[in-house]
C-alpha cells in the first residue's frame, strides 16, 4: 500500500534563517507541486548568506524571501510539521496540542556555530543541506 504524501508540510527551526528555509527549498524541488511546503521559526532571524550560497550550488534560491516566525504564517494548519531544532520541536508540540497534526523531529546540527575559514563554514552548511536532502528523500519516497 502506498503511503499518502502529506498535502502540506511545515519545516520549523529556531529562527527560520538556516535549516528550515533550506529544507523548504529542497522539499519544493523534491516533492510534487501539489504538496504545499512552508517554513517558519520560533523567533525572528536574519537571512543567512551561507544558506544562499549552498542553495545556489543546487540551483535553488530563496529569492526575496525573508525569515518569518510561526506567528507570521498566513495558514497555521499543516498535515505534517517537521521540526529541526529542540526549541522548534517544543514550540510545535505546544502549538499543536489541540490539533490533529503529525509532528516529526529531525534533529539537525546548527552550522552557525562553526568557525574557521569560509570553506570550513561552507562545509558545515553543505553537510546540513545533504542531511536534509537525504532525510526528505527517505521520508517522502514512495515505498518499494
Secondary structure, DSSP 8 states (H G I E B T S, - for coil): ------SEEEEEESSSSSHHHHHHHHHHHHS-TTSEEEEEESS-----HHHHHHHHTTT---TT----BGGG-S----SEEEE-SHHHHHHHHHHTTTS--EEEE-----GGG--SSHHHHHHHHHHHHHHHHHHHHHHHS---
